[in-house]
Amino acid sequence: MKSKTKKKTKLKNQVIVVPTTQTQPTKPAKTLSKPRSVRSKSNTLAYYNCLIDQIANPSNAKAKITSLAHHCKCNKGKVAQAQQAHKQQLVQQLAKNYKAFGESLGHYLHADIVGCVKELKK
């Protein structure tokens, strides 16, 4: 007698996807109420330099960062002009010192050359 053999099939845990009729409502994108002005980005370097100077100042050790940021935001134009004037003054001083160094080096070399010529004439 032949025995009927049944093949055993293993059922895997299959995920059944059921389409839903409800969709998640998407949030509308926020728009700025006021457009950002062009001037707001004009002196960002001056703003960050002002913050660096304010934080490096030991008298501002106990000051809040928000007050320092507000000060720099409001006065970044003035701070940038002051830093530019200070930089210009340093450049002028460097040029003056460089010129004085060149003149003293020229006198030294001239004296050395004149000394060598006198020595050769002897």
C-alpha positions as CSV (number, residue, x, y, z in Angstrom):
1,M,0.0,0.0,0.0
2,K,1.3,3.3,-1.0
3,S,1.3,5.9,1.6
4,K,0.4,9.4,0.7
5,T,3.2,11.7,1.5
6,K,2.4,15.2,2.1
7,K,5.0,17.9,1.6
8,K,5.3,20.1,4.5
9,T,5.5,23.8,3.6
10,K,6.7,26.3,6.1
11,L,4.8,29.5,6.2
12,K,7.0,32.4,6.9
13,N,5.8,35.4,8.7
14,Q,4.8,37.6,5.9
15,V,3.9,41.2,6.3
16,I,0.6,42.0,4.8
17,V,0.3,45.5,3.5
18,V,-3.2,46.9,3.7
19,P,-3.7,50.2,1.8
20,T,-5.3,52.9,3.9
21,T,-7.6,55.4,2.7
22,Q,-6.6,58.0,5.2
23,T,-3.4,60.0,4.5
24,Q,-1.4,61.9,7.0
25,P,-2.0,65.6,6.7
26,T,1.1,67.5,5.7
27,K,2.1,70.6,7.5
28,P,2.3,73.7,5.4
29,A,5.8,75.1,5.1
30,K,6.5,78.1,7.4
31,T,7.2,81.3,5.6
32,L,8.9,84.3,7.1
33,S,6.5,87.1,8.0
34,K,9.1,89.7,7.1
35,P,11.7,89.0,4.4
36,R,15.2,89.1,5.6
37,S,16.9,92.3,4.8
38,V,20.0,92.5,2.7
39,R,21.8,94.4,5.5
40,S,21.4,91.6,7.9
41,K,24.1,89.6,6.1
42,S,26.3,92.5,5.2
43,N,28.6,92.6,8.2
44,T,28.6,89.0,9.5
45,L,32.4,89.0,9.8
46,A,32.2,92.2,11.8
47,Y,29.6,90.6,14.0
48,Y,31.7,87.5,14.7
49,N,34.8,89.7,15.3
50,C,32.9,91.8,17.7
51,L,31.7,88.7,19.6
52,I,35.3,87.4,19.8
53,D,36.5,90.7,21.2
54,Q,33.6,90.9,23.7
55,I,34.2,87.3,24.9
56,A,38.0,87.9,25.1
57,N,37.5,91.0,27.3
58,P,38.0,90.0,30.9
59,S,35.4,92.6,32.1
60,N,32.7,90.6,30.3
61,A,33.4,87.4,32.2
62,K,30.1,87.4,34.0
63,A,28.0,88.9,31.2
64,K,25.4,86.8,29.5
65,I,26.1,85.8,25.9
66,T,22.7,87.0,24.8
67,S,23.5,90.6,25.9
68,L,26.9,90.4,24.2
69,A,25.3,89.1,21.0
70,H,22.7,91.9,21.1
71,H,25.4,94.5,21.6
72,C,27.4,93.2,18.7
73,K,24.3,92.9,16.5
74,C,23.3,96.5,17.1
75,N,26.8,98.0,16.9
76,K,28.5,95.8,14.4
77,G,28.9,98.7,11.9
78,K,30.6,100.9,14.5
79,V,32.8,98.1,15.7
80,A,33.8,97.3,12.1
81,Q,34.8,100.9,11.4
82,A,36.8,101.1,14.6
83,Q,38.6,97.9,13.8
84,Q,39.3,99.1,10.3
85,A,40.7,102.4,11.6
86,H,42.9,100.4,14.1
87,K,44.1,98.1,11.3
88,Q,44.9,101.1,9.1
89,Q,46.9,102.7,11.9
90,L,48.9,99.4,12.4
91,V,49.6,99.3,8.6
92,Q,50.9,102.8,8.6
93,Q,53.1,102.2,11.6
94,L,54.5,99.0,10.0
95,A,55.3,100.9,6.8
96,K,57.0,103.6,8.8
97,N,59.1,101.1,10.7
98,Y,59.9,99.2,7.5
99,K,61.1,102.4,5.9
100,A,63.3,103.3,8.9
101,F,64.7,99.8,8.9
102,G,65.6,100.1,5.2
103,E,67.2,103.4,5.7
104,S,69.3,102.2,8.7
105,L,70.3,99.1,6.7
106,G,71.2,101.3,3.8
107,H,73.4,103.5,6.0
108,Y,75.0,100.4,7.5
109,L,75.8,98.9,4.1
110,H,77.0,102.2,2.7
111,A,79.3,102.6,5.7
112,D,80.5,99.0,5.2
113,I,81.1,99.6,1.5
114,V,82.8,102.9,2.1
115,G,85.0,101.2,4.8
116,C,86.0,98.5,2.3
117,V,86.9,101.1,-0.4
118,K,89.1,103.0,2.1
119,E,90.7,99.8,3.0
120,L,91.4,98.9,-0.6
121,K,93.0,102.3,-1.3
122,K,95.5,101.8,1.5
